[in-house]
Amino acid sequence: MDHPERPGAAPTRMHAVTDETSKIVDLVLDYSRRRMLSTDTPLDKPISEFELARLAGRSIDEHGIGARRALSLFEHVLAPACITTDHPGYLSFIPTAPTKAATAFDLVVSASAVYGGSWLEGAGAVFAENEVLTWLAREFGLPASAGGVFVQGGTLGNLSALVAAREHARFTQRTAGNAAPDRWRVVCSAEAHSSIASAARVMDVDVVPVAPGDDGMLRGDAVRAALEEHGASVFAVVATAGSTNFGIVDDVASIAALKSDHDFWLHVDGAYGLAAMLSPLARDRFAGVEHADSLIVDPHKWLFAPFDACALIYRDPEAGRRAHTQHAEYLDTLTETSEWSPSDYAAHLTRRARGLPLWFSLATYGGGAYRSAIGSAIRLAADIAREIESRPELRLVREPQLSVVVFERDGWSREDYATWSTRLLDEQRAFVTPSSHAGRPNTRFAIVNPTTTFEQLVAILDTMR
Ligand SMILES: *Cc1c(COP(=O)(O)O)cnc(C)c1O
């Protein structure tokens, strides 16, 4: 028989502590240190698969190319073909801006090989993650008994919350002796994030999109009409706390008030915007969030944590646990206890303790530093909105509520925005992509990075003259 191993290659070569392994660790830590402390990492940009194949070639063969070559390939070819999402000039979609403490600690999460799924295995990590979740819950006005789990992203957070909501509705209906509806329905704004429709597809339920007001805010009156039309088939209403396109916060209080006449689960999708509730500058906009049955906020968006983390919080965590606990013989020892196992609160099992970087950073800097960093983005958005208004060739599409500023350039077509956007990235000035609203092309600044300056944004506006 032909052995693929080299003669003499010990099976422990990759795991034992040797000179070789210690050099590999040094190489990687040294690169990480340089990247984390660099102040001039370029914006970079994608290149074609053909170009990458030419530059990178093949790195995987039977014997390995060695850590030095592989890391050099990453540093000089692969990483420059990835846009630097924490660059102050990254203003598209929703950027990310992890703190130095959070990024550094992300290495520790890997180095410690913590299993974040169960109390049995990860009690210490779960305790710290739960401290963050409880802190957030209190900021959002939820009771001290609220709790949940950090999942991979807002899409999975919304899905897991809606699954718990439907389970709750099924349970309520069964115990009342009512028949299940033909179709279950979830009501949300027509401007809700695409992940709500995605969750509905996965769950095989229908979405009832409700038109928001001209200002983009969904209000109780409009939701009431949908509830009256669809009755008990509505298992959840989703309010958006900071839409991705505009940063608009629905009128959560007027939607929550409908709970006195209608039985539904209120889910607040705050993946991007709910972080702003930490700032006194925006807190008032979120009245009513305290009535949520579940909510999400993505620390990888505006809570300065690295990818990927979504905090999913239930008012009554038992509802999440009933919906999500997996049962299997090999898991009995976990599921037959009353201990807090994060795996039980979402559609997942094995999990990274991905809330720890945020825990370490919050513990390091304190909540006040977060309030002030979030507030600086809100102020910058307001300032650049005034600047846009003062320029005759530009027009604000809507007044910014949080830190997303959407605006149009007079007379520009879709192609004009696209050409301009490509040039900005080619020249490595900024990453600002074309967008549109109600069929009209526009562009937007999404600001979360505290190192983005007014002057940088003004320089971008100057390129639109
Ligand atoms: C980004 C976003 C999501 C999806 O979150 P992911 O982490 O990208 O899965 C959902 N809802 C809103 C409002 C968002 O901004």
The ligand as a MOL file (V3000), in Angstrom:
LIG
                    3D

  0  0  0     0  0            999 V3000
M  V30 BEGIN CTAB
M  V30 COUNTS 15 15 0 0 0
M  V30 BEGIN ATOM
M  V30 1 C -27.6180 43.8330 8.6230 0
M  V30 2 C -29.0460 43.6700 8.9930 0
M  V30 3 C -29.6200 42.3970 9.1150 0
M  V30 4 C -28.8540 41.1400 8.7870 0
M  V30 5 O -27.7930 40.9610 9.6520 0
M  V30 6 P -26.5500 40.0200 9.2390 0
M  V30 7 O -25.6830 40.0830 10.4260 0
M  V30 8 O -25.9510 40.6690 8.0130 0
M  V30 9 O -27.1010 38.6720 8.9430 0
M  V30 10 C -30.9310 42.3080 9.5220 0
M  V30 11 N -31.6490 43.4110 9.8010 0
M  V30 12 C -31.1470 44.6580 9.6680 0
M  V30 13 C -32.0090 45.8340 9.9910 0
M  V30 14 C -29.8190 44.8230 9.2680 0
M  V30 15 O -29.3060 46.0570 9.1470 0
M  V30 END ATOM
M  V30 BEGIN BOND
M  V30 1 1 1 2
M  V30 2 1 2 3
M  V30 3 2 2 14
M  V30 4 1 3 4
M  V30 5 2 3 10
M  V30 6 1 4 5
M  V30 7 1 5 6
M  V30 8 2 6 7
M  V30 9 1 6 8
M  V30 10 1 6 9
M  V30 11 1 10 11
M  V30 12 2 11 12
M  V30 13 1 12 13
M  V30 14 1 12 14
M  V30 15 1 14 15
M  V30 END BOND
M  V30 END CTAB
M  END
